[in-house]
């Protein structure tokens, strides 16, 4: 099995740029390539998909136990000549040993190549490389040097040779293609001439990165695992999933989970459609950037009215982050303009100047609800610059460092809050949600 992790020294070192460049080069070579993203990121997989033309997946060792993680890697790589896994943050960064690119590398026995941001460094590169190689026992095969002046390539190769590691090439200084905004990266659909720009990245990779050596080093062990097939629900329901520019944060693996248990997925656009699908038995309001499209969302009165009516009628609904904000009475944008929303929650969503919550949390249910019983817990992730006058108090969120807060609004038919859920981390609870959707639609039978 050919697989490799493209890790990095830190966030912003160029992992996504190098990964996209490599994916484009492999595609140009006509290799069947599958891509993954370590951690809970939504945006990087969008770039992967634009390049390779197929779906990208997440591999998250915080959300998943070891066997589930290996299953997702192997199952989604079956048709691939090579699997490219983009890391998250710095290679070793995670939460209590989980969630990092390092942990994914160790669990799946995947060789790692570390991207080093060389801006402002020369001989100090040796200290960085030595630190990453010796910090822990690892599967690091070598390094790619981002933003490295050509005159220093000889030094980079010499350092690799002295440290007994591999030099996999470099990326020269170039105009940034993947931009940033207040919340993560600009999405792939928002970049003009994205295909041309990615083609240019691929050309840089062919010229400066040692792709043949990467392909050779990617040959590694196919992980073995024990994984129980998901329970399939008879006559499972139609699930309506919000998907457009405003609601684009969707784990592909969450969709495949729902499909695996028998659900039929119907996408709809809160921006452009008049109503959710008529035969929907469940509703998922995805995360995204509703604040950037608040004016258009507020003018689609037909959709807002239908969402309000269906949720108050009891359609089982999961609304995360941006989808949660959409259910508010109003959203305020960065300029102070206020736009009316669905009004399911009598609350206001508003911006603040800094990131509110970031990272993994464990949610502890304080009462029975749509996806949990009192006392049960869920793994989740938060990342948002907007806040709410009604964040909810039906779960307690706890971080690994001991911090905690109350969050999420729930009922027998609703989960609405900032935390995002990864379905493979809570299969029994999500199957329970599916059964409630089927019951709402009048199609419930005991599962096989």
Secondary structure, DSSP 8 states (H G I E B T S, - for coil): -BEEEEEESSTTSSHHHHHHHHHHHHHHTT--EEEEEESS-SHHHHHHHHHHSS--EEE-TTTS-HHHHHHHHHHHTTT-SEEEEE--SSTT-SBTTBSSHHHHHHHHT-EEEEEEE-TT-STHHHHHHHHHHHSSS--EEEEEEET--GGGHHHHHHHHHHHT-EEEEEE------S-B-SSSB--GGGSTTHHHHHHHHHHHHHHHB-HHHHHHHTB--------------TT--EEEEE-SSSS-B--HHHHHHHHHTT-EEEEE-TTT-SSS-TT-SEEEE-BS-GGGGHHHHHH-HHHHHHHHHHHHTT-EEEEETHHHHHTEEEEE-TTS-EEE---SEEEEEEE-SS--EEEEEEEEESS--SS--TT-EEEEEEEESEEETT-BSSEEEE-TTS-EEEEBEEETTEEEES-EE-GGGSHHHHHHHHHHHHHHTT------
